[in-house]
Amino acid sequence: MMNVEVAARIANGQSIALFGDNLFTDLDLRTSALPEGAQLRVGGAVLQVSATPHVPCDRFRSRFGPAAFGLAAKTPRIRGVYLTVLEGGIIALGDSVRPA
């Protein structure tokens, strides 16, 4: 999951689909706002914030440039968070993201 505003700034006019993330949100993804283990309900699914860091890869560098890569590599959670599916369910465009 990635913050849509952060994604748009990094993408610099390119489609945010280039990130390859499955879920974009307007949530504050900093650890202080969304700690590891936090559970979220999105549509019919319940998801849990993973402890595994979401770090940029070489594809990220080639798509968005070395400056964006450097920022994402050194700034915790700017690249977003991984989520574990606890309860499967349908998620649709526009579904709210709220505590489970």
Biopython code that builds the backbone (N, CA, C, O; Angstrom):
import numpy as np
from Bio.PDB.StructureBuilder import StructureBuilder

atoms = [
    (1, "MET", "N", (0.860, -1.155, 0.000)),
    (1, "MET", "CA", (0.000, 0.000, 0.000)),
    (1, "MET", "C", (0.910, 1.222, 0.000)),
    (1, "MET", "O", (1.884, 1.295, 0.748)),
    (2, "MET", "N", (0.568, 2.172, -0.854)),
    (2, "MET", "CA", (1.356, 3.398, -0.947)),
    (2, "MET", "C", (0.435, 4.601, -0.847)),
    (2, "MET", "O", (-0.718, 4.546, -1.275)),
    (3, "ASN", "N", (0.942, 5.682, -0.286)),
    (3, "ASN", "CA", (0.187, 6.921, -0.207)),
    (3, "ASN", "C", (0.112, 7.527, -1.610)),
    (3, "ASN", "O", (1.140, 7.719, -2.259)),
    (4, "VAL", "N", (-1.078, 7.822, -2.069)),
    (4, "VAL", "CA", (-1.296, 8.284, -3.442)),
    (4, "VAL", "C", (-0.652, 9.651, -3.703)),
    (4, "VAL", "O", (-0.180, 9.898, -4.812)),
    (5, "GLU", "N", (-0.623, 10.527, -2.724)),
    (5, "GLU", "CA", (-0.006, 11.843, -2.919)),
    (5, "GLU", "C", (1.506, 11.722, -3.050)),
    (5, "GLU", "O", (2.114, 12.383, -3.892)),
    (6, "VAL", "N", (2.114, 10.878, -2.220)),
    (6, "VAL", "CA", (3.558, 10.639, -2.310)),
    (6, "VAL", "C", (3.881, 10.009, -3.660)),
    (6, "VAL", "O", (4.842, 10.407, -4.319)),
    (7, "ALA", "N", (3.086, 9.031, -4.072)),
    (7, "ALA", "CA", (3.307, 8.369, -5.360)),
    (7, "ALA", "C", (3.247, 9.377, -6.506)),
    (7, "ALA", "O", (4.088, 9.343, -7.403)),
    (8, "ALA", "N", (2.272, 10.263, -6.483)),
    (8, "ALA", "CA", (2.128, 11.253, -7.555)),
    (8, "ALA", "C", (3.332, 12.189, -7.613)),
    (8, "ALA", "O", (3.778, 12.562, -8.698)),
    (9, "ARG", "N", (3.857, 12.566, -6.458)),
    (9, "ARG", "CA", (5.034, 13.453, -6.439)),
    (9, "ARG", "C", (6.265, 12.743, -6.983)),
    (9, "ARG", "O", (7.020, 13.318, -7.768)),
    (10, "ILE", "N", (6.468, 11.508, -6.574)),
    (10, "ILE", "CA", (7.626, 10.754, -7.060)),
    (10, "ILE", "C", (7.491, 10.469, -8.553)),
    (10, "ILE", "O", (8.475, 10.541, -9.290)),
    (11, "ALA", "N", (6.286, 10.148, -8.999)),
    (11, "ALA", "CA", (6.059, 9.801, -10.406)),
    (11, "ALA", "C", (6.296, 10.995, -11.336)),
    (11, "ALA", "O", (6.596, 10.809, -12.515)),
    (12, "ASN", "N", (6.164, 12.209, -10.817)),
    (12, "ASN", "CA", (6.478, 13.416, -11.565)),
    (12, "ASN", "C", (5.816, 13.443, -12.946)),
    (12, "ASN", "O", (6.473, 13.635, -13.969)),
    (13, "GLY", "N", (4.498, 13.246, -12.941)),
    (13, "GLY", "CA", (3.738, 13.305, -14.176)),
    (13, "GLY", "C", (3.516, 11.966, -14.857)),
    (13, "GLY", "O", (2.684, 11.868, -15.759)),
    (14, "GLN", "N", (4.239, 10.936, -14.447)),
    (14, "GLN", "CA", (4.029, 9.596, -14.996)),
    (14, "GLN", "C", (2.864, 8.943, -14.255)),
    (14, "GLN", "O", (2.432, 9.432, -13.212)),
    (15, "SER", "N", (2.371, 7.862, -14.788)),
    (15, "SER", "CA", (1.287, 7.132, -14.141)),
    (15, "SER", "C", (1.775, 6.485, -12.846)),
    (15, "SER", "O", (2.864, 5.914, -12.801)),
    (16, "ILE", "N", (0.963, 6.581, -11.802)),
    (16, "ILE", "CA", (1.344, 5.912, -10.557)),
    (16, "ILE", "C", (1.246, 4.396, -10.690)),
    (16, "ILE", "O", (1.742, 3.667, -9.831)),
    (17, "ALA", "N", (0.616, 3.919, -11.752)),
    (17, "ALA", "CA", (0.568, 2.471, -12.003)),
    (17, "ALA", "C", (1.970, 1.898, -12.179)),
    (17, "ALA", "O", (2.170, 0.698, -11.990)),
    (18, "LEU", "N", (2.944, 2.734, -12.539)),
    (18, "LEU", "CA", (4.322, 2.261, -12.705)),
    (18, "LEU", "C", (4.916, 1.719, -11.411)),
    (18, "LEU", "O", (5.878, 0.951, -11.444)),
    (19, "PHE", "N", (4.355, 2.112, -10.277)),
    (19, "PHE", "CA", (4.864, 1.606, -9.001)),
    (19, "PHE", "C", (4.570, 0.114, -8.839)),
    (19, "PHE", "O", (5.327, -0.602, -8.184)),
    (20, "GLY", "N", (3.486, -0.347, -9.428)),
    (20, "GLY", "CA", (3.128, -1.756, -9.312)),
    (20, "GLY", "C", (2.404, -2.110, -8.028)),
    (20, "GLY", "O", (2.146, -3.286, -7.771)),
    (21, "ASP", "N", (2.075, -1.124, -7.222)),
    (21, "ASP", "CA", (1.368, -1.395, -5.972)),
    (21, "ASP", "C", (-0.082, -1.768, -6.263)),
    (21, "ASP", "O", (-0.657, -1.336, -7.262)),
    (22, "ASN", "N", (-0.661, -2.569, -5.386)),
    (22, "ASN", "CA", (-2.041, -3.006, -5.549)),
    (22, "ASN", "C", (-3.050, -2.084, -4.886)),
    (22, "ASN", "O", (-4.243, -2.145, -5.185)),
    (23, "LEU", "N", (-2.575, -1.228, -3.985)),
    (23, "LEU", "CA", (-3.491, -0.401, -3.211)),
    (23, "LEU", "C", (-2.853, 0.957, -2.953)),
    (23, "LEU", "O", (-1.748, 1.046, -2.419)),
    (24, "PHE", "N", (-3.564, 2.012, -3.339)),
    (24, "PHE", "CA", (-3.142, 3.383, -3.047)),
    (24, "PHE", "C", (-4.179, 3.993, -2.128)),
    (24, "PHE", "O", (-5.375, 3.743, -2.276)),
    (25, "THR", "N", (-3.718, 4.798, -1.174)),
    (25, "THR", "CA", (-4.605, 5.378, -0.165)),
    (25, "THR", "C", (-4.122, 6.778, 0.189)),
    (25, "THR", "O", (-3.015, 7.176, -0.176)),
    (26, "ASP", "N", (-4.953, 7.509, 0.893)),
    (26, "ASP", "CA", (-4.531, 8.821, 1.383)),
    (26, "ASP", "C", (-4.113, 8.765, 2.852)),
    (26, "ASP", "O", (-3.931, 9.806, 3.483)),
    (27, "LEU", "N", (-3.960, 7.563, 3.398)),
    (27, "LEU", "CA", (-3.557, 7.406, 4.800)),
    (27, "LEU", "C", (-2.124, 7.867, 5.043)),
    (27, "LEU", "O", (-1.274, 7.792, 4.156)),
    (28, "ASP", "N", (-1.875, 8.337, 6.241)),
    (28, "ASP", "CA", (-0.523, 8.614, 6.724)),
    (28, "ASP", "C", (0.105, 7.253, 7.029)),
    (28, "ASP", "O", (-0.377, 6.544, 7.912)),
    (29, "LEU", "N", (1.157, 6.880, 6.325)),
    (29, "LEU", "CA", (1.763, 5.560, 6.486)),
    (29, "LEU", "C", (2.975, 5.546, 7.410)),
    (29, "LEU", "O", (3.631, 4.514, 7.553)),
    (30, "ARG", "N", (3.277, 6.674, 8.036)),
    (30, "ARG", "CA", (4.411, 6.687, 8.974)),
    (30, "ARG", "C", (4.148, 5.710, 10.118)),
    (30, "ARG", "O", (3.003, 5.466, 10.497)),
    (31, "THR", "N", (5.223, 5.163, 10.654)),
    (31, "THR", "CA", (5.121, 4.191, 11.744)),
    (31, "THR", "C", (4.335, 4.755, 12.921)),
    (31, "THR", "O", (3.593, 4.023, 13.576)),
    (32, "SER", "N", (4.490, 6.043, 13.196)),
    (32, "SER", "CA", (3.781, 6.646, 14.334)),
    (32, "SER", "C", (2.264, 6.654, 14.107)),
    (32, "SER", "O", (1.498, 6.615, 15.070)),
    (33, "ALA", "N", (1.830, 6.704, 12.856)),
    (33, "ALA", "CA", (0.400, 6.730, 12.550)),
    (33, "ALA", "C", (-0.163, 5.349, 12.259)),
    (33, "ALA", "O", (-1.350, 5.103, 12.475)),
    (34, "LEU", "N", (0.686, 4.440, 11.766)),
    (34, "LEU", "CA", (0.240, 3.111, 11.354)),
    (34, "LEU", "C", (1.327, 2.101, 11.727)),
    (34, "LEU", "O", (2.136, 1.727, 10.878)),
    (35, "PRO", "N", (1.355, 1.660, 12.975)),
    (35, "PRO", "CA", (2.435, 0.773, 13.434)),
    (35, "PRO", "C", (2.352, -0.627, 12.829)),
    (35, "PRO", "O", (1.302, -1.063, 12.357)),
    (36, "GLU", "N", (3.486, -1.309, 12.857)),
    (36, "GLU", "CA", (3.526, -2.711, 12.435)),
    (36, "GLU", "C", (2.487, -3.490, 13.234)),
    (36, "GLU", "O", (2.339, -3.290, 14.439)),
    (37, "GLY", "N", (1.778, -4.372, 12.557)),
    (37, "GLY", "CA", (0.752, -5.175, 13.220)),
    (37, "GLY", "C", (-0.628, -4.550, 13.205)),
    (37, "GLY", "O", (-1.613, -5.219, 13.518)),
    (38, "ALA", "N", (-0.718, -3.249, 12.838)),
    (38, "ALA", "CA", (-2.031, -2.600, 12.772)),
    (38, "ALA", "C", (-2.899, -3.329, 11.754)),
    (38, "ALA", "O", (-2.419, -3.755, 10.703)),
    (39, "GLN", "N", (-4.174, -3.465, 12.077)),
    (39, "GLN", "CA", (-5.104, -4.147, 11.183)),
    (39, "GLN", "C", (-6.066, -3.137, 10.572)),
    (39, "GLN", "O", (-6.581, -2.246, 11.249)),
    (40, "LEU", "N", (-6.292, -3.304, 9.272)),
    (40, "LEU", "CA", (-7.150, -2.404, 8.524)),
    (40, "LEU", "C", (-8.238, -3.187, 7.819)),
    (40, "LEU", "O", (-8.009, -4.303, 7.354)),
    (41, "ARG", "N", (-9.421, -2.602, 7.740)),
    (41, "ARG", "CA", (-10.495, -3.175, 6.927)),
    (41, "ARG", "C", (-10.603, -2.319, 5.677)),
    (41, "ARG", "O", (-10.788, -1.104, 5.741)),
    (42, "VAL", "N", (-10.481, -2.989, 4.539)),
    (42, "VAL", "CA", (-10.615, -2.326, 3.241)),
    (42, "VAL", "C", (-11.647, -3.137, 2.466)),
    (42, "VAL", "O", (-11.404, -4.296, 2.128)),
    (43, "GLY", "N", (-12.793, -2.532, 2.187)),
    (43, "GLY", "CA", (-13.860, -3.304, 1.561)),
    (43, "GLY", "C", (-14.198, -4.496, 2.440)),
    (43, "GLY", "O", (-14.458, -4.341, 3.633)),
    (44, "GLY", "N", (-14.194, -5.680, 1.854)),
    (44, "GLY", "CA", (-14.498, -6.892, 2.608)),
    (44, "GLY", "C", (-13.285, -7.604, 3.162)),
    (44, "GLY", "O", (-13.418, -8.695, 3.718)),
    (45, "ALA", "N", (-12.102, -7.020, 3.028)),
    (45, "ALA", "CA", (-10.861, -7.669, 3.462)),
    (45, "ALA", "C", (-10.335, -7.048, 4.754)),
    (45, "ALA", "O", (-10.561, -5.871, 5.035)),
    (46, "VAL", "N", (-9.628, -7.870, 5.533)),
    (46, "VAL", "CA", (-8.905, -7.384, 6.702)),
    (46, "VAL", "C", (-7.424, -7.623, 6.421)),
    (46, "VAL", "O", (-7.009, -8.739, 6.111)),
    (47, "LEU", "N", (-6.633, -6.551, 6.535)),
    (47, "LEU", "CA", (-5.215, -6.584, 6.214)),
    (47, "LEU", "C", (-4.406, -6.158, 7.424)),
    (47, "LEU", "O", (-4.883, -5.393, 8.262)),
    (48, "GLN", "N", (-3.177, -6.658, 7.513)),
    (48, "GLN", "CA", (-2.310, -6.313, 8.640)),
    (48, "GLN", "C", (-1.000, -5.734, 8.106)),
    (48, "GLN", "O", (-0.416, -6.270, 7.164)),
    (49, "VAL", "N", (-0.546, -4.642, 8.709)),
    (49, "VAL", "CA", (0.701, -4.005, 8.311)),
    (49, "VAL", "C", (1.866, -4.924, 8.689)),
    (49, "VAL", "O", (2.007, -5.339, 9.839)),
    (50, "SER", "N", (2.690, -5.226, 7.690)),
    (50, "SER", "CA", (3.823, -6.136, 7.855)),
    (50, "SER", "C", (5.034, -5.415, 8.443)),
    (50, "SER", "O", (5.179, -4.202, 8.296)),
    (51, "ALA", "N", (5.891, -6.171, 9.105)),
    (51, "ALA", "CA", (7.151, -5.636, 9.615)),
    (51, "ALA", "C", (8.205, -5.558, 8.516)),
    (51, "ALA", "O", (9.218, -4.879, 8.681)),
    (52, "THR", "N", (7.981, -6.242, 7.405)),
    (52, "THR", "CA", (8.943, -6.244, 6.298)),
    (52, "THR", "C", (8.950, -4.874, 5.632)),
    (52, "THR", "O", (7.902, -4.396, 5.197)),
    (53, "PRO", "N", (10.112, -4.237, 5.546)),
    (53, "PRO", "CA", (10.152, -2.910, 4.923)),
    (53, "PRO", "C", (9.944, -2.987, 3.415)),
    (53, "PRO", "O", (10.388, -3.935, 2.766)),
    (54, "HIS", "N", (9.269, -1.988, 2.866)),
    (54, "HIS", "CA", (9.042, -1.906, 1.418)),
    (54, "HIS", "C", (10.098, -0.959, 0.855)),
    (54, "HIS", "O", (9.933, 0.260, 0.879)),
    (55, "VAL", "N", (11.168, -1.533, 0.357)),
    (55, "VAL", "CA", (12.290, -0.742, -0.141)),
    (55, "VAL", "C", (12.259, -0.693, -1.668)),
    (55, "VAL", "O", (11.719, -1.597, -2.306)),
    (56, "PRO", "N", (12.834, 0.353, -2.255)),
    (56, "PRO", "CA", (12.828, 0.462, -3.715)),
    (56, "PRO", "C", (13.795, -0.544, -4.351)),
    (56, "PRO", "O", (14.765, -0.982, -3.732)),
    (57, "CYS", "N", (13.498, -0.891, -5.595)),
    (57, "CYS", "CA", (14.324, -1.846, -6.339)),
    (57, "CYS", "C", (14.933, -1.150, -7.556)),
    (57, "CYS", "O", (14.719, 0.044, -7.765)),
    (58, "ASP", "N", (15.693, -1.899, -8.357)),
    (58, "ASP", "CA", (16.311, -1.330, -9.558)),
    (58, "ASP", "C", (15.274, -0.818, -10.558)),
    (58, "ASP", "O", (15.514, 0.177, -11.242)),
    (59, "ARG", "N", (14.118, -1.494, -10.647)),
    (59, "ARG", "CA", (13.060, -1.003, -11.540)),
    (59, "ARG", "C", (12.569, 0.364, -11.084)),
    (59, "ARG", "O", (12.291, 1.237, -11.907)),
    (60, "PHE", "N", (12.462, 0.549, -9.775)),
    (60, "PHE", "CA", (12.074, 1.846, -9.224)),
    (60, "PHE", "C", (13.077, 2.910, -9.676)),
    (60, "PHE", "O", (12.692, 3.991, -10.122)),
    (61, "ARG", "N", (14.364, 2.589, -9.555)),
    (61, "ARG", "CA", (15.418, 3.542, -9.953)),
    (61, "ARG", "C", (15.305, 3.885, -11.441)),
    (61, "ARG", "O", (15.404, 5.054, -11.816)),
    (62, "SER", "N", (15.099, 2.879, -12.281)),
    (62, "SER", "CA", (15.033, 3.138, -13.721)),
    (62, "SER", "C", (13.768, 3.907, -14.112)),
    (62, "SER", "O", (13.792, 4.668, -15.079)),
    (63, "ARG", "N", (12.682, 3.726, -13.391)),
    (63, "ARG", "CA", (11.432, 4.418, -13.718)),
    (63, "ARG", "C", (11.387, 5.847, -13.200)),
    (63, "ARG", "O", (10.861, 6.736, -13.868)),
    (64, "PHE", "N", (11.936, 6.068, -12.017)),
    (64, "PHE", "CA", (11.760, 7.365, -11.368)),
    (64, "PHE", "C", (13.059, 8.126, -11.122)),
    (64, "PHE", "O", (13.017, 9.268, -10.663)),
    (65, "GLY", "N", (14.207, 7.526, -11.413)),
    (65, "GLY", "CA", (15.489, 8.209, -11.327)),
    (65, "GLY", "C", (16.227, 7.996, -10.019)),
    (65, "GLY", "O", (15.648, 7.568, -9.021)),
    (66, "PRO", "N", (17.524, 8.303, -10.043)),
    (66, "PRO", "CA", (18.368, 8.080, -8.864)),
    (66, "PRO", "C", (18.006, 8.945, -7.663)),
    (66, "PRO", "O", (18.167, 8.511, -6.522)),
    (67, "ALA", "N", (17.516, 10.171, -7.902)),
    (67, "ALA", "CA", (17.157, 11.029, -6.763)),
    (67, "ALA", "C", (15.971, 10.447, -6.000)),
    (67, "ALA", "O", (15.980, 10.400, -4.770)),
    (68, "ALA", "N", (14.954, 10.007, -6.731)),
    (68, "ALA", "CA", (13.789, 9.394, -6.084)),
    (68, "ALA", "C", (14.186, 8.098, -5.393)),
    (68, "ALA", "O", (13.707, 7.795, -4.301)),
    (69, "PHE", "N", (15.064, 7.334, -6.034)),
    (69, "PHE", "CA", (15.534, 6.081, -5.432)),
    (69, "PHE", "C", (16.249, 6.368, -4.115)),
    (69, "PHE", "O", (15.991, 5.706, -3.109)),
    (70, "GLY", "N", (17.149, 7.353, -4.119)),
    (70, "GLY", "CA", (17.882, 7.700, -2.903)),
    (70, "GLY", "C", (16.964, 8.144, -1.786)),
    (70, "GLY", "O", (17.148, 7.754, -0.633)),
    (71, "LEU", "N", (15.973, 8.961, -2.122)),
    (71, "LEU", "CA", (14.999, 9.415, -1.122)),
    (71, "LEU", "C", (14.215, 8.234, -0.555)),
    (71, "LEU", "O", (14.049, 8.117, 0.659)),
    (72, "ALA", "N", (13.734, 7.356, -1.444)),
    (72, "ALA", "CA", (12.936, 6.208, -1.001)),
    (72, "ALA", "C", (13.773, 5.226, -0.193)),
    (72, "ALA", "O", (13.263, 4.586, 0.726)),
    (73, "ALA", "N", (15.051, 5.103, -0.526)),
    (73, "ALA", "CA", (15.924, 4.164, 0.183)),
    (73, "ALA", "C", (16.237, 4.628, 1.601)),
    (73, "ALA", "O", (16.440, 3.807, 2.496)),
    (74, "LYS", "N", (16.276, 5.948, 1.806)),
    (74, "LYS", "CA", (16.663, 6.436, 3.142)),
    (74, "LYS", "C", (15.506, 6.954, 3.984)),
    (74, "LYS", "O", (15.697, 7.263, 5.160)),
    (75, "THR", "N", (14.313, 7.056, 3.412)),
    (75, "THR", "CA", (13.165, 7.590, 4.143)),
    (75, "THR", "C", (12.191, 6.465, 4.461)),
    (75, "THR", "O", (11.533, 5.943, 3.561)),
    (76, "PRO", "N", (12.091, 6.085, 5.732)),
    (76, "PRO", "CA", (11.201, 4.977, 6.092)),
    (76, "PRO", "C", (9.765, 5.190, 5.616)),
    (76, "PRO", "O", (9.168, 6.247, 5.822)),
    (77, "ARG", "N", (9.246, 4.176, 4.990)),
    (77, "ARG", "CA", (7.854, 4.088, 4.559)),
    (77, "ARG", "C", (7.448, 5.020, 3.429)),
    (77, "ARG", "O", (6.271, 5.038, 3.068)),
    (78, "ILE", "N", (8.354, 5.791, 2.856)),
    (78, "ILE", "CA", (7.940, 6.629, 1.729)),
    (78, "ILE", "C", (7.511, 5.750, 0.561)),
    (78, "ILE", "O", (6.659, 6.145, -0.235)),
    (79, "ARG", "N", (8.094, 4.566, 0.456)),
    (79, "ARG", "CA", (7.749, 3.622, -0.605)),
    (79, "ARG", "C", (6.472, 2.852, -0.273)),
    (79, "ARG", "O", (5.963, 2.097, -1.102)),
    (80, "GLY", "N", (5.953, 3.046, 0.948)),
    (80, "GLY", "CA", (4.720, 2.389, 1.358)),
    (80, "GLY", "C", (4.969, 1.263, 2.340)),
    (80, "GLY", "O", (6.038, 1.171, 2.943)),
    (81, "VAL", "N", (3.969, 0.407, 2.492)),
    (81, "VAL", "CA", (4.044, -0.719, 3.426)),
    (81, "VAL", "C", (3.518, -1.979, 2.742)),
    (81, "VAL", "O", (2.686, -1.920, 1.837)),
    (82, "TYR", "N", (4.024, -3.104, 3.198)),
    (82, "TYR", "CA", (3.457, -4.379, 2.783)),
    (82, "TYR", "C", (2.312, -4.720, 3.721)),
    (82, "TYR", "O", (2.336, -4.363, 4.899)),
    (83, "LEU", "N", (1.320, -5.403, 3.201)),
    (83, "LEU", "CA", (0.169, -5.830, 3.988)),
    (83, "LEU", "C", (-0.004, -7.335, 3.854)),
    (83, "LEU", "O", (0.212, -7.901, 2.782)),
    (84, "THR", "N", (-0.394, -7.974, 4.940)),
    (84, "THR", "CA", (-0.723, -9.393, 4.945)),
    (84, "THR", "C", (-2.236, -9.523, 4.983)),
    (84, "THR", "O", (-2.901, -8.834, 5.756)),
    (85, "VAL", "N", (-2.780, -10.396, 4.160)),
    (85, "VAL", "CA", (-4.230, -10.609, 4.135)),
    (85, "VAL", "C", (-4.605, -11.545, 5.285)),
    (85, "VAL", "O", (-4.178, -12.698, 5.325)),
    (86, "LEU", "N", (-5.408, -11.034, 6.215)),
    (86, "LEU", "CA", (-5.893, -11.850, 7.332)),
    (86, "LEU", "C", (-7.246, -12.469, 7.002)),
    (86, "LEU", "O", (-7.521, -13.616, 7.355)),
    (87, "GLU", "N", (-8.086, -11.695, 6.323)),
    (87, "GLU", "CA", (-9.394, -12.167, 5.856)),
    (87, "GLU", "C", (-9.570, -11.679, 4.433)),
    (87, "GLU", "O", (-9.575, -10.474, 4.182)),
    (88, "GLY", "N", (-9.714, -12.601, 3.511)),
    (88, "GLY", "CA", (-9.912, -12.222, 2.123)),
    (88, "GLY", "C", (-11.278, -11.599, 1.919)),
    (88, "GLY", "O", (-12.215, -11.865, 2.672)),
    (89, "GLY", "N", (-11.382, -10.774, 0.905)),
    (89, "GLY", "CA", (-12.647, -10.134, 0.577)),
    (89, "GLY", "C", (-12.475, -9.240, -0.627)),
    (89, "GLY", "O", (-11.352, -8.975, -1.057)),
    (90, "ILE", "N", (-13.559, -8.785, -1.161)),
    (90, "ILE", "CA", (-13.528, -7.930, -2.343)),
    (90, "ILE", "C", (-13.201, -6.495, -1.929)),
    (90, "ILE", "O", (-13.773, -5.952, -0.985)),
    (91, "ILE", "N", (-12.265, -5.904, -2.666)),
    (91, "ILE", "CA", (-11.904, -4.497, -2.485)),
    (91, "ILE", "C", (-12.223, -3.797, -3.797)),
    (91, "ILE", "O", (-11.836, -4.258, -4.871)),
    (92, "ALA", "N", (-12.933, -2.681, -3.700)),
    (92, "ALA", "CA", (-13.311, -1.938, -4.892)),
    (92, "ALA", "C", (-12.789, -0.501, -4.813)),
    (92, "ALA", "O", (-12.549, 0.032, -3.729)),
    (93, "LEU", "N", (-12.623, 0.097, -5.959)),
    (93, "LEU", "CA", (-12.207, 1.476, -6.041)),
    (93, "LEU", "C", (-13.134, 2.347, -5.190)),
    (93, "LEU", "O", (-14.357, 2.276, -5.310)),
    (94, "GLY", "N", (-12.531, 3.166, -4.333)),
    (94, "GLY", "CA", (-13.323, 4.051, -3.486)),
    (94, "GLY", "C", (-13.666, 3.500, -2.118)),
    (94, "GLY", "O", (-14.209, 4.223, -1.283)),
    (95, "ASP", "N", (-13.356, 2.213, -1.865)),
    (95, "ASP", "CA", (-13.625, 1.649, -0.536)),
    (95, "ASP", "C", (-12.825, 2.404, 0.524)),
    (95, "ASP", "O", (-11.690, 2.812, 0.280)),
    (96, "SER", "N", (-13.413, 2.581, 1.678)),
    (96, "SER", "CA", (-12.695, 3.240, 2.761)),
    (96, "SER", "C", (-11.678, 2.290, 3.370)),
    (96, "SER", "O", (-11.824, 1.069, 3.309)),
    (97, "VAL", "N", (-10.642, 2.881, 3.960)),
    (97, "VAL", "CA", (-9.627, 2.137, 4.690)),
    (97, "VAL", "C", (-9.758, 2.590, 6.136)),
    (97, "VAL", "O", (-9.573, 3.768, 6.443)),
    (98, "ARG", "N", (-10.079, 1.654, 7.022)),
    (98, "ARG", "CA", (-10.319, 2.021, 8.421)),
    (98, "ARG", "C", (-9.771, 0.926, 9.343)),
    (98, "ARG", "O", (-9.512, -0.192, 8.899)),
    (99, "PRO", "N", (-9.600, 1.250, 10.607)),
    (99, "PRO", "CA", (-9.132, 0.226, 11.549)),
    (99, "PRO", "C", (-10.093, -0.972, 11.576)),
    (99, "PRO", "O", (-11.311, -0.809, 11.501)),
    (100, "ALA", "N", (-9.525, -2.161, 11.683)),
    (100, "ALA", "CA", (-10.344, -3.373, 11.723)),
    (100, "ALA", "C", (-10.873, -3.620, 13.122)),
    (100, "ALA", "O", (-11.585, -4.598, 13.350)),
]
sb = StructureBuilder()
sb.init_structure("model")
sb.init_model(0)
sb.init_chain("A")
sb.init_seg("    ")
for serial, (resi, resn, name, xyz) in enumerate(atoms, 1):
    if name == "N":
        sb.init_residue(resn, " ", resi, " ")
    sb.init_atom(name, np.array(xyz, "f"), 0.0, 1.0, " ", f" {name:<3s}", serial, name[0])
structure = sb.get_structure()
